[in-house]
Amino acid sequence: MAVTRKDPALTALLEQVDAGRMLSACAKIAEEVRLSGSAEEGRAFRRLAERLKALGLRVRLSVRPGYVSWPGAASLEVVGLGALPCITHAMAAPCQGLSAGIVDLGDLPVREIAKAEVRGRIALIDGVANPARVQAAEAAGALGEIFVSGEHRHEMIVSPVWGSPGREDLGRLPRTPAVSIDRLAGEALRRRLREGPATGTLRTEVETRWRPLPLLEAELLPPGRGRDFVLLSGHVDSWHLGAMDNGSANALMLEMAELLAGRREELRRGLRICFWSGHSHGRYAGSARYAEERFLELYERCVVHVNVDSPGGRGATDLRFGIASAELRALAGESVEAECDVPYVGSPPLRAGDESFLGIGVPALFMEVSEQPPGGEGSSGVSAGGGLGWWWHTPEDTLDKLDPAFLARDARVYLRALWRLLTEPVLPFSLGAAAEELARELALRAEQCRGHLNLAPTMLDAERLAARAEALDAERERLSALGADAPREQVGRLNRRIMAFERALGPALYSVSGPFGQDPALAVGLLPGLTGAEELQGLAPGSPEAEHLLVDLRRELNRVALAVREAQRALR
């Protein structure tokens, strides 16, 4: 279990967390379906703004253009079987009647889908509709996709483009129609295919265009204590009524504002709360645009991004895997383990959940704090874990899917982490953990590159960086122990070094595009620019395929090597 820190002010705040207040706020938010850029969503934004103003925060509600997609009606007719209930997906191509033979690809991995014999036909694929599978099917020449999404049909967005597309992104948008059917319909379709070839006809309506998207910012500013801030964010738009996703998150954010507003005098950093549109229907268009428009401000002043998505779900007892950048996992673990008897494991930041700021070097904390236990009654069955509940992204995401006790528990987890981030003189980051994560990942890449590319010099630099990071962590612990008595100038210099380290190392560790772009919304690992290294062992040294890949890897290795050197300089 994590060490429990004694802080009377925090203890008092934790006792004030009110599940009833949050459920009441969530009920108001979840009165209407909130499509990105819709009038209904606009009403929810205005109600949130009024509540935050009443709490005394500085509030700004504005509008930005965003490229979003609203899926409409869809139908699937199969010769010899008839109509199968289905839904289409945001960013999929609309079609007025596409008829072609259906090929069953089952649960083939993405790489195998891209090589499948589906040219000129419709691919039948197991799993929830996602960009990687659509991209692979299109690469193989499929004219459309039918996904068998499990017991329920889950609303999804199938574009890999993160945020509103620029001109170069337009060619990456999906070109084919896609629909999802449930398990029973999938079984009927497969029985029909076992009888012989079958033709399916798809008709889908998808309205994709630029729309005005609201952005709500609320700031809680400490009195005369610097300009740095913690960014707390969550989306307002929803699939269907979205009581859990993301009404409960919005209610939790309001709860944080209410509790912390009464402790403004004790804060050392500002709290900026942002409510996004364009998450569900624009692939994080709202937060991505914020990263573009507020780049310098975020780069210079934002110490961490804390995201809130779908807390308080009924049956959500698994709190082991909440995401955190490596340097924040100790903080996350203390916050989680203080509220439940569960050992926190943690996960690296995902390419999901409005994590639009990793390329800038802003570390990430949380997104989905609690999930269903694997195989549990509420398990969605759409991921390796239990997910967010079978009702996720369906019309069943209603108020009865929330558990008041779990919503209060999750709120206390967030409150514990936020309080430390906002009030401790020295940022509670473990830079040694980040440096160790880098060293481990470089060792893995070096093994993959053996015989092709030498990573030894960069690995040596990473070891030196880890030693310096550990020394700085020791200095941080020493100053933190002094509390309010810590010399202000030393604290300020140390925090600047911590942030400089983050800006240097974070973009290489968690992104490919770096500060000035957005990586695709696809699954990636650590040091994602070097993920191609895993393909090298299957290629002959000196072969054309290996040489082409090595061009990319050498360039990326230079970027990583420079990031390590810059991080070293930050710690001197």
Steps between C-alpha positions, in 0.01 A plus 500: 500500500606857436624730773214707643600867526353691793352826380214644705382723214481205261327286761235768541451524123467124460222497758310759295481292181127468435371220276148642507620835372688331217205277404272803492743682270534192281122467469482855361781437252352169383153636424578517127712332235806723448637457149811712442393842378127441561258740666449245780871491572505879500237506773707264714804726458304806606370327814853397592625855447227642725586256778872582481434875503289455813800333665711809438726363225608710206297354212526533124260327257602531136447324167751350255448325166554124512468220244243257639291210379147401596402144402140456391286213375656179375378173348652167403317260267644155431369290212336188640490640852327836488558810710737500798482780762810715486645843571754702306786703642637851518746589221405191296409568137127530424352285226163474332525133408823301485453137397787252508595154618580455868829343615533380861835605650408401854739636762804535274769737635522838333811404300326192363187697411716725283614194300163323478326416171214749525554727201166610357306340786367580849711384796329335800720564804471406868535777757398856561537726196828688519731701273776240478268227370328733255837623374625143455185388316523799267866422433392150396245647257181445698199704389346505848514343845254317722613474864362246745532705817382246759182490704428867427554741213742767622514844343851574373704740288717333235736777390868473596544878463542665840304824514372697205688394186749726324550475126747213526262314732211496254643199317506305830127530565296181446381444141263210560168449680511307828224353715481296819268211583466312829603143576161342415490671160861400444422134571206510256719657232773239547247217474390651170862523378559133583221415256687675219602843370271785605454857380433783741364847432603790724320831530637757745441864584792690652509881516859622527582871487639797687282609792536762776624321812475654848800527731453572870797615709480569872796616708565490869797730556713495814569843653833629365673163469641468151344420167533120474180298489359148513264418212193295599290399200212287374264493205133598507380348171341157523370194327131487592435642851851416619435508875827321574681604181542780571237650728651352814840645404353848454332470839828391659676800344237731647553334838876568479428864415259539791729342759823667387342844457456513875873435546632750246733663753691175549572431133847557357399442138195584300233252402366529146193291425418442132185338366543372144269440208593287200628202701257235382412632155816690405777274634602745775453806279446733797809413703716473186403852396575623851850353470544687171364834619657503848829335411744744663285542810476124546870451428613763748243474779301173505656259749267201443183399318247312717220347293162373624297245306213279616553477878263337747368216286283233659721202579822690418727346763822471298723801570832339416577644160427873495742666261786720613825618352782312672596793723143521634432133573610527862256788549225304323571194712479692825173661393338172392624279782393748766140452384481128430676178590633451147869502400545763232699377197454790261514527123696730268299776330272371225433653161144572611292707738592857398870443568579775251792645698755218523689625195547836672662324794213545746484185715170314531313379806188283494219466252287200601581446869257212555388219270304178513692195625591263214220251444274676748125545463543850360792418269463649154678211330665740255848508650750280682381646832148557618466839334251765604188285502286327240294820474800705380421688176145360489150640577523321838753752640249649743503619862429154639846391377667717766585392852496794748762341725736434209448849362598646838797263520626605156451866590717453807771338288505806274485738794801340668712531187384850416561626852862392494556637150347835597642548848841335536787747453700256286320312224444140621666340199744207498735578212704192578198285411471671161872456432481133600204445268700655216802277574285184505336587172831583334636161611202329336549697178873425502425127511259538209757698302788260568708453187337797329534815713718592798309657790788468750599873508143609566458228763814627678359853498174363641690340788667832576162669485357249749781576746439874475124452531545298818719774645235758419233279658708495818518879493124514446440275802728718714319821406157339525576391856550868590147582383420870520847563645674395177697792349278653236780559248623140524146369459444719196824389334427135568149524354643667187745213460221245541289667232798535264567127544136425413506715188819332378426134568121468487454560125754229409370251755132533415462647148630494144381839374641689798388847606362625169270223383273219615570130462220287354237360735654153484652277765871569551760402755774694674756668274240461226730632228714188550220244494606398147806340659296188581478427126878494451560146626287365220704682234835404354779752574568703189169412336308788338219463753743521792681801353179696448393431857842594634474845339196565718655347811826697475307825472285414799799385703657842443186663637508279809872554550457876488206481743717309748778760471249784548359325806854468639557872451171576674623324814841666522 
